[in-house]
């Protein structure tokens, strides 16, 4: 959406969450948004009743990989348009995993319709890959100096998200993660928590999804942007559509370098605004570097109260 809306705020970054932030009926606080019709647009483009997922589905249904990605994207898109309506247009955009697609739509590099179609393909392909190569994820906290390096010696375990200096999420086979949960303290991690997710995301176990995603990325129509979007896989800003096709493809089986991406924001960025649902990224970013103000609005009224 280059050229549309309020002036840029060079001191603001919009944060777009991944699928792990969604829960049952997450859309209820947002259904009175003047931009709720965008959920219907996502539904039409993806061929899924996303409004029902956001308003009626239980936890088991909405957190399923394919459903969670579309529901999260739709709700983040509604929230972002509410932010624009409040007179705030962030120069900087940063998404986490699935949230990277939301950020690219907010930047105007992809339309809402293209974003919905890509996410529908990605979610379905990842769900199939998870069935073909079962695995899961574990969150590790409180690592000592050599803890991250120690993970490299484990069989069937891969770093999936680097969310902070002492907070890492790993993906792996069931056997590999069982070994990690038993040995995490000797490897230098204070706490290890198994995550209730449907697959070993951002790892080689997602490789079966690569073909479908790459075909969809090749078919997508891309635009231009004056926003700055920081990529997950290398922690650097990119604006070229050809580069983004490759980055989104690599992201499927590569770690999300959220720590590096947050540190890539210039010091002039002093405000974060997290799109719905949830406040996970607000918690992560505050542990990485200081900001003057951080917002994670729970409904359109809170989003509208953010001063332009």
N, C-alpha and C positions, 0 to 999 in steps of 0.2 A: 504493500500500500504506500509506496514512495510518493511524496507530494501531498498526501491526504492528511487531514486532521491537524491537531495543534502543533506548535513548534517543538523541535527536539529539546529534550532535557539531557544535556551531556553529563549530568551528575547522577543519573538514574540508570539502574539495570533492572530489567524485568526477568524474573526467574520462572522457568516453566518445568513443572515436576514430571517425574516419570510415573509409570503405572503403579508403583508401590504405594502411592499416596491415596489411591481411590478406595472407597468403602461403600457400603450399602447406602443408597438414597443421598449420595453426596450432592445431587442436583437440587434438592429441596430448597436450600437457602437462596438459590440463584434463579428459580423458575419465574420470578417476577421481574427479572432483568429485562430492560427494553431490547436486549440483544439475544434473548432466548431463542428467537427464530433461527439463529445460526445452528442450534442443535438439530433442527429439522433439515437444514441444508447438509449437515454432515451425514445424517441418516440417509438422505436420498442418494448422496454420492457413494456411500459405503454399502448401501443395501442392507442396513441393520437399523432396527428401531432403537436409536441411542437414547432418546428421551425416556423410554421405558426402562432402560438400563440405569439411568441416572435417578429416576424417581421411584421405581417399583422393585427392581431386582434385589435379591438378598446378597449377602456377602459372597457366598459360594459362586453365584453366577457372575457378579460384576467383577470379581478379581480374576476370573479366567483370562488368560493372556490376551486372546483376541478381543474380548469384550472390554477389558480394562484399558487397553490402549486407545480404543475409539472413545470411550467415555471420558477418559482423562483429557484427551485432545479437545473434545467438544467443550468441556467445561472450562478449560484454560482459555480457549478462544473467546468464549462469552466473557470471561473475566477481563481479558485484554481489551476487548471493545468497551467494556465498562470503564476501564482505566483511561482510554482515549477520550471517552465522553466526559470524564472528570477533568480533562484538560492536561493530562500528563502523557507525554509521548517519549518513552525512554530511547536514548540513542543506542544503548547496549542491551543485547538480548543473550540469555544463557539458558539452555535447556539441559536436562539430565536424562540421557537415554532417549526414551520416547519423546520427552520434552524438547529435544532438539528439532523434531519435525514441527512441533507447535511454534517454536521460535522462528523457524524459517517461513512459516505461514504469516506470523506476525510481522516479519520483515518485508513481506511481499515477494520473496523469492519463489514461493509457491502460493497458489490460490488455496482457499479453504477446500474447494472441491478436489484439487490435486492432492492436497495433504490427506484428506479423508480416504481417497483411493489408495494412496501409498501405505497408509497406516493399516487399512483393511488387509492388504496383501501381506504386509510385514507381520501383523499379529497372527494371521492364519498360518503363515509359513513357520513362524516361531513355535506355534502350538504343535504343528505336525512334527517339527524337529525334536521337540521335547518328548513326544511320544516315541519317536524312533530311537532317540538316545537319551534315556531318562537320566536326570540329574537334578541338582538343587543348588542352593546358595547358603552361605554362612557369613554372618557379620562378625568381624574381629575388632576388638577395642583394646586400647592401652598397650600398643606394641612398643617394645624397647628398640634400641638402635639397630639391632640386626634382625628384627622380627620379619620385616617385609622380605628381605633377602632369603630368609629361611624357608619361605613358602615355595621357592623355586625348586627345592629338592623333593617335593611331594609328588607322588604319582596320581594323576587324575584330578589335580586341583590347579585352578588358574585364577589369577587376580582379575576381578571383574569390574570393580569400582574402587578408585582411590578417592575417598571422600574427605580426607583430612590427613594430617601428619600421623595420627594414631587411630584412624578409622578406615578400615578396608573391608570390602565385601569380596568374597571369593566364590567362584562357581566350581562345580566338580561332579564327578560320578558319585553315586551313593557310597561306594566303598571308600573313595578318596576322602569324602567329607566326614565319614565316620571316623577314619583315622585321624583327621585333623581335630575333630571335637575331642577326641581322647588325649591328644598330644599338644594342644594349643599352648599350654603353659610352658612346656619345655621348649617350645619354639619361640617363646618370648611374648606371647599375647596374654593379657590379663583376663579377657573375657571372650567367649565364643558363643554365638547364638544362632541356631538354625532358623532360617527364614521360611515362612509358609508361601513359597512361590512355586510356579508350575514348571520350572525348567532351569537349566544351567546357562543363564543368559550371559552374553558378552564373553563367550568362551568358544573353543573349537567345536563343542557339542552342538552349536547352532549352525554349523556349516551346511547341513541339509537345506536350510532356508535360503541360502545365498542366491541360488539360481532365480527363484521367483522374485526376490527383492531386486536383484540387478536388472531383470527384465522390466519391472515396473518403473525403476529409476530411469532407465533408458527411454521409456515412453513418455515420461513426465515433461510438461512444458514449464520452463523456468522464466522468472522475471528478473528485475534488477532491484537494488536496494541502496538506500543511504544509511541504513542501520549498520551496526557492528555486531555480528553474530560470532561468538567464540565456540570453536568446535570441541567436541568431547575427546576425540582420539589423539589430538596433538596439543590441546590447550592453546590454540592460536586462532585469531580472527580470520575469516575467509568471506569473500563475497562472490567469487566466480562460480557459476552453476556447475561447470565441469568438475571443479574441485569438490563441490558439495556432493555430487553423485558418488564420487569415490570415497569421500569421508563417511557418508551414510552407509555405504556398503561395508567399509572396514569396521564401522561401529558395531555391526552385528556380532562379530567374533572377537573384537578387541576391547580392552578395558576402557571404561569411562574415566578419563583423567580430570575429575571435577576439581581437585585441588589445584592443579596447574591452570585450569580454565579460569577459576576464580582469581588466582594470583595474576592472570594476564590482564585483568581489568585495570585501567589506569587509576592512580591514586585520586584523581578528580572524581571518580565514581564514589559517592558518599551515601547513596540511598538504594536500598533494594526493595522491590515490590514483587512478592510471590503470587503467581496466578493460582486459582483454585485447581484442584482440591488440596487442602492441608497446608502445613508449614514446615515440611521436612527440610527444604533447601534453605530456609531462613535459619534453621538451627545449624546446618552444616556451614554456611558461609560465615556466621558470626564466630565460629571457632577457627576460621582460616585467616581472617583479617578484620580490622575494625571498620565499621560504618557508622555514620551519624544517626541514621534512622533506618529501621527495617520494618516492613509491613507485610502481613499475610492476611488480607481481608477475608472475613468469613461470609460476607454477603455483599450485594451491590451497594448497600448504603455505606458500608465501611470502605469499599473501593472508591465511592464517590466523595468520601470525606478527605481523601489524600489531596493535599494542597497542590495546585498547579504552580 
